[in-house]
Amino acid sequence: MKKLMTIALTVSGLLYTGCDKKSDASAAEGTNTPAQAQAAALPAPASPDEVLETIGTAKLTRGQLDADVAKLIEARKAQIPPERLEDAKKYISQQLRREFVTKALLLNEATKKGVTITDAEVAASVEEIINAAKGQSGAPKSLDDILAGHPMGKERARVDFRDSVLIKKFLDQEIVSKIKVDQEELKKRYTEIVSNITANAHQLEKVQASHILIKTDDGKSSEDAKKEIDALYAQLKGLKGKELSDKFAALAKEKSGCPSKERGGDLGAFGHGQMVPEFDKAAFALAEGGLSEPIKTQFGWHIILNTKKIPAKTPTLAEVEKMMKNQEAQQKFQEYVQGLMQSHGVAQPRPPMPPKRPAAKPKSVESKPVELKPATKPGEAKPAAAKPIETKPVEVKPAPTAKPVAAKTAEVKPAEAKPAEAKK
């Protein structure tokens, strides 16, 4: 197999000696100026037909990779500060190349071993995602809903989704079905988790909330923002039930400065510590259906509507067993892919490095989006604080439950992915 091809860009080709005078040869010819000589030393532009990766019959060309990176950057441009644009391009490019190699190897192996899927199996995966997402903000009702917003386009997303179902079936056959959880270890782990949840029930509870944000950036003073939020609060104060929720959603769509406005201000469910302190305190202090008075955070002025209180949930023994199985599957999956790369003579792509963080900004300036995630395990400690702002979509992964996502930028993993909307 052809080894992975890489491009090393250096500044050595830009060095030019004697920039202030012609070389003897150019002087004799009287043609090449220093600028022309410097231009001649620059690397030639990469050809879009250059093949970067080859796995079986699958090939990734420079043109295909650049086009995919451009589409993902366009889809996320509102979330990427200008000073981080180049870092983001490199990061996404590394992710896509790594994903291509992993996915192509798995599909190649699945084909060799005769693994196929039917339309009925694809439909069953769609139904599984829809059922798992019921009751969540923006829950999909069809495959088209699941694929909506994919930056590569619906048809490409449809192919990717089908591939993810095939890879899941293959991984279930090759890895997951062979994992056996020690029952004594399972009982011990279950007891620990239940004990932790019981002791930290308050911290593990969640709320689902909506908000209206009047930002204080773009030259708007805090005083002006406060007057605007007070006027909106006056329209909501005293309303109850459906009348309140309908009016709140209408005002959020019209006036809110947060991308959640498209969903009537709905931020989905979040736990303690996932929002800035002022927002967190106000949201959890509200009764279900309660409306907050205007509150101030580093982003501006908010009104919060608590739409649902979600108490800490104790998992079943079967759920803990599934979690433990998935954790072991993650490790075995990495080992399996590394083995495939070695047997095919393919160098493992370098893991993508996160873009550099920008310099710290004053609190009055809105920070950039960060992903909000609750604890990934039942009973796990609360996650670090994050901001109540729009975040990028979660990527599709060929996990035991395929994820309804907008963009495909993460490597394929066998862990179960929950089709939930990213929190704000």
N, C-alpha and C positions, 0 to 999 in steps of 0.2 A: 504494500500500500504506500501511496505517496505520503510522506511526512507533511505535517502542517507547515504551511509557508508563512513566513512573517516578514514584515517590512521594517527595516531599521532606518529611521530618519535621523540624520546627524547634521550638525552645523559645519562639519569639516568642509563640505563642498562649497560653503559660502565664503571661506577664507580666500582672500586674494592678496597677493603680494605686489607691492608697487602700484597702489591705487592712484597715486598722484602722477604717474607717468606711464607711458606705453612701454611694453617690453621691447627688446631689440627687434624681435620678429614682427610684432604688430606695428612698430614704428617704421620698419622697412617696408611693410605692406601698405601702411597708412590707412588701415581699415578698422581694426578692432579698438574701440574706446574702452576705458576701464569699466564703464557700465555694461558694455556688451560682453566683455570678458567675464564679469561677475555673473551676468545672466546665463552665460554658457556653462558656468560651474554649478548652477542650481540643478537639483535632481529633476529628472524628467517626470512629468505628471504621470501618476499611476493610471494604467489602462483599465477601463471598466470591465474588460474581458479577462483580466488577470484572475486566475483561479486561486483562491486563498485556502480552501479546504476541499478535500476529496475523500468521501467515504462511500465505497461501493460505486453505485451509479449516481449518487447525489454529489453535487458540486455547489460550492458557494463562491460566487465571483465578487470582485471588488464592487462592480456596479450594483449588484443585488444588495450587498451589505450597506453601501452608502445610501441607497434608496430607503432601506428599512430604518437606518439611523435617522435619516431626514424626517421620515414620517413620525417616528416616536418623539423626536425633538419638537416637531410641529404640534403634536398632541399635548405636549407638556410645557410648551413655551411659557405659559403663564406661571409655571412653578419653578422656572430656572432663572436665577439672576443672570444678567448679562455677563458679569465677571466670572461666572462658573460654566458658561456655555461650552467652551472647548473641553473642559474637564468632563462635562456631562456627555459630550459626543464620544470621547475616548472610553468612558465607562460603559455606555450603552453598546458601543462597538465590541468591546471585550465580552460583554454578556452575551450578545447575539452570536459571536463566533463560538464561544464555549457551548452555548445551547445547541447550535447547529451540529457540532461534533457529537455531543451526547445523544441528541435525538436521532441523528442519522445512524449511529452505531446501534441503538436500540431497535429502530425500525428494521435495520439490516438483519439483526439477529432474529427478530420476530418473524421476518419473511423466511429465513433459513429454516426455522423450526416449524414452519407451517401455521403460525398463529394468524387467524383472520377474525374479523368481526362482521356481524350482520347489522342491517338497519334496525332490527329490533333491539340489539344491544346498545346501539347509539341512542335510540329512543328511551331505553331504560335509564341510561346515564343522565339524559336530559330530565327525566321525571324525578330522579333521585336528587338532582340539584334543585329543582323547583320545590320539592317537598321540604328539603332542608332549609330553604330560604323563606318559607312561609312566615308571614308576620314581620319580616324585616323591611326596613325602608328600601323602596325600589326593588323589591323582590321580583325576579323574572317569572314570566308566565309561559314562556315558549323558548325554543332554541334561538329564535330571532332576537328575543329580549336578552338572552345570555350573550349573544355575539354583538349586540348593538354597541356602537362606539369603538369597536376594534380599529386601531389606527391603520392597520394594513388592509382594511376593507372586509366586508362581510363574507365574501367568497373565500378569501384567504383564511379568515377566522374559522370558517366551516371546515376547511381542510385540516387546519390545526386541531380543531376540536375532535375530529374523527381520529386523527393520529394519536391524540392524547388518550382516547378510549382504548385504542389498540395497544398502546404502550402500557396502560394500566393493566390490561388483561395479561399481557406478556409478563409484567413484573409480578403480578399475583401468582402466576404459574411458576416462575423461576425463583422468586424470593419469598414473597409473603406466605404462600401456602406451606413453605418448609420451616417456618418459624414456630417454635413451640415455647410458650411462656411457662416458666416454672411456677407451679401453683402455690407453693409456700412463699415464694418471693412476691407473687401477686397479692396474697392475703396481707402480707406485711406492708406492701406499698399502699394498698387500699386503706388499711387502718391509719397509716400516716396521713394520707390525703384527707380522709374524713375528719380526723382530729384537727388538722390544720384549718380546714374550712370552718369547723365549729368554733375554733378559737378566734378566727379572723372574719367571721361572717359579715360584720359591719364594713370592713375594708374591702371585702370581695363583692359587695352588692353593686349593682349598676343602675343607671337611669337611662331612659331614652328621652331626649329633649330636642326642642327646636329653638332657634334664636333669630333675632333681628340685630344686625350690626350696623352701626353708623361709624365708619372709620374716621380717625383723626389724622390721616396722612393726606397727601395731595393738597397741602396748604389749608385744610380745614382745622380750625382751632377746636380745642376741647369744649369751649363755651358754646360755639355754634353747633357742634355735634350733640351736646346735651340738650339744647333747645329743640333740635330735630327729634331726638329720641323721646323727649317729654311729650311732644305733640302726638307721636305714635302711641305712647303709653296711654294717653288720655282717651284714645279711640278704643283701647282694649280693656281698660279698667272697668270692672263691673260686669263684664261678659262672663258666661259660664259655658261649659260643655262644648257641644258642636258649634254653637254660635261663636265661641271664643276661638276654637281651633281653626275654623274656616276664615274668620277675619284675620287671625294671626298669619295664616299661610298666604293670604292675599297681600297683606302689607309686606311680608318678607319678600315675596316675589317682586314687588314694586320698589321697595326702598332699601333692602338689606345690601350691605357691601361685601357679604361673604358669598362664595360660590354655591353654598348650600341653598341660596335663594331659589335655585331651579327646582328644589324639592320642598318649597314652602318653608325653608329654614331648618328642615329636619337634619340633625346631626347624627342620627342613629343612636345606638346604645354605647355607653362608655362607662368605665369604672373610675374609682377614686385615683387622682393623680394623673389622669390623661388630659386634663385641661389645665389652663393656668389657674393658680390658686383662687383668685377672686371668682372666676367662673365656676370652678369646681364647688366651692363652698355654697354659692347661691343655688346651683342646680340641685345639689343633694339635700338642701334645706327645704326645698319645695315639696308640698304634698303632690300626689299624682293629680294632674290636671291644673296645678297651681301656676300662677303667673308672677314673675319677679318684678320688682320695681327696677328702673334703669340702674345698671351697675357699670363701673368703669374698669377696663383692663388696659393692657399695653396696646391693644388693637383699636380701642375706641370705646363706644358706649353700646351696651347690649340690653335687650329684654329677652328673658328666657321663659319658655313654656315647658314645664315638666309633663311629658306625655305618658310616661310609664315608669314605674318603679320595678326593678328586677332583683329579687333577693338572691343571695348566693345559693347555688345549686349543688347538691351533693351528688356525685356521679354514681352510677351503678357499678357493680363488680365487673360486668361485661364491658362497660365503657373504659374502665381503668385497664383491663386486659388489652383492649384494642389500642389504647394509648401506648402501652408498653410494647406491643407488637410493632406499632408504627415507628417507635423510637429505634428498635433493633433493625427494622427494615431500612431506615435511613442509613445506618452504618453499613449494612450489607450492600445497599445500593451503591454507595461510593466505592466499596471494594470491587463490586461487580463491574462497574464502568471502568475503573482503573485496569482491571484484568482485560476487558475488551480492547482498551487502547493499546495495551502491551502486546496482545496477541495479533492485533492488526498493524503493529508497527507505527502507531499514531502517537505523536508527542502530546501529552496532556496540556491543553491550553492554560495559560496563566489565569488564575482567578482575577476578576476585575477588581481594581482598587477604587474605593469610594471617592467621589469628587472632593477636592479640598474644601474645607469649611471656610466661609468668608469671615472677615474680621467682625468682631462683635459690634452690634449696632445698639444705639440708644434704645431704651425701653419704649419710647414713644413711636418707634418705627416698627412696622409689622415685620416679623421674621418670616422666613421662607417655610413652605410646607414641610411637615415631617409626618412620617407614618404613625398612626395611632394604633397600638395593638394591646388588647387585654392579655392577661397571663395566658400562655400557650398550654399550660397544663392545669388540671383541676387542682386547686389549692395552692398554686404558685403565687409567690409574692407579687405585689402590684408592680406594674411597669413604671418606668420613669415618666416624669411630667412631660406633657406635650401641649401643643397649642390648638385652640379651637378654630382651625382653618382647614380649607380644602386640601385634600391629599391626592396623590396620584393613585390610579387604579391598581389593583393587585393583579399580578401576572397569572396567566393560565399555566397550570402545572399538571402533568399527567399523573396525578395522585390517585389513591383509591376512590376518591370522589373528585371528578374533574371540576376545576374552579371556574365560575362564570366571570370572565375577566375581560378587560378591555385591551390589554397589551400583552405581548408575549416577550418578556425580556429576562426571565429567570431560567436557570437550568432545570431540566426535568428531574423531579424527585418523586419517590413513591409514597411519600407521606400524604395522609388525607388532607385535602384542602377544603376549607369551609367556604361556601359561596356567599360570603358576607361582604357588604359594601365597606370600603375603607372609611374609618372614622375621621372626624374632622378635629 
